[in-house]
Amino acid sequence: MPVNLNVLEQFHAVKGIEIATANAGIKQTERPDIVVFKLSEHTRTAGIFTQNAFCAAPVTICKQHLQQTQARMLLINTGNANAGTGQTGFDNAMELCQVLAEANSVAVNEILPFSTGVIGEPLPMQKILPVVKSNLNFSESIWFDASRGIMTTDIQPKGFSKQVEIQGETITVSGISKGSGMIKPNMATMLGFIATDATVSQEIIEQLCSELGEQSFNRITVDGDTSTNDSCILMATCEAQNKPIESEKSEGYSELKSVLLEAFQFLAQAIVRDGEGATKFVTIQVEAAKTQREALDVAYTVAHSPLVKTALFASDANWGRILAAVGRAGIDDLDLHHIEIYLDDVCIVEKGGRAASYTEEAGSKVMAQDEIQIRIHLGRGKESETVWTTDLSHGYVTINAEYRT
């Protein structure tokens, strides 16, 4: 089961956004597998996407459409990734955009398509087209249905919703995400859709999407696999009555950035908490590094180590595996006597070896927890980075061995 992840069923509606859901029977019939967002004409949008060279057709189209104009609708299907499908996949995604555009009187390049599911299989157009052509029932209040409709191997839907006061106005931020396996930065198989009704400039919405994505969706990993379909979209409908936030110096900028960061990080961490087969939620914090890059290199080397991850699953305080991972992270001129490693507040390594105060009992107690922090102090500089990951269980192997059966 997911690690300390509560299901959000009641969302605050975001003024200027309506949602429709439907089931096309792409892979299952128990919940929606088609989700459509309809955005007000004033909405500003920005996105970040996978860096996998085999990016899916909808990712390519999304990038193109965002460069051309503002989005008016998002079309999401689950059960099929439409990746590794060549020109046919591109043509199918464009046909769906065209059909949805005609049915809703918007331009085809105002549609952003998203797909998630099995790679290498063509979209079942005979199932999806009738749904997209139909008279979809849009509502402001079905964010929860949408959070269920974008799930694949997820056990639980993932949602965030909060209202804050900015410039004396009530501002809403709501968002959903999906992801459970094939999770690694650039980006971590995930989709994220976050919206606010705040009035924000295009420049600021693009800046925030990129910056906050780096601090959230690009700081999570479950299994070290980067997907072909990862996408995160930030939308600002500009329906609230706040004075426009046009720069970092604008009144309300810091308050909006703070609540959006909370949304991004909550939705990213929810993916880890619901990681395939996960029984532990693990925070890896690397501090006192020379550069951001070396802090991340150390963090990800530990996070991706199968030996570390299986020790976490077994609640085995085998701290030598963590030490070894730090040592092979490729950091030049490491002074081992300056490195300290902690499990929560328990020091396990100092001065090049086992900490004098460490006991197996103390280490085992921390490793038995379902939430663990591994803190690595490099003693080299002032940079720090945090990555969130999971253990590696029998469940992960089973889920992925049986994924297509």
Buried (B, 14 or more C-beta within 10 A) or exposed (E): EBBEBEBBEEBBBBBBBBBBBBBBEBBEEEBBBBBBBBBBEEBBBBBBBBEBEBBBBBBBBBBEBBEEEBBBBBBBBBBBBBBBBEEEBBBBBBBBBEBBBEBBEBEBBBBBBBBBBBBBBEBBBEBBBEBBEEEBEBEBEBBBBBBBBBBBBBBBBBBBBBEBEBBEBEBBBBBBBBBBBBBBBBBBBBBBBBBBBBBBBEEBBBBBBBBBBBBBBBBBBBBBBBBBBBBBBBBBBBBBEBEBBBEEEBEBBEBBBEBBBBBBBBBBBBBBBBBBBBBBBBBBBBBBBBBBEBBBBBBBBBBBBEBBBBBBBEBBBBBEBBBBBBBEBEBEEBEBEBBBBBBBEBBBBBEEEBBEEBEEEBBBBBBEBBEBBBBBBBBBBEBBBBBBBBBBBEBBEEBBEEBEE
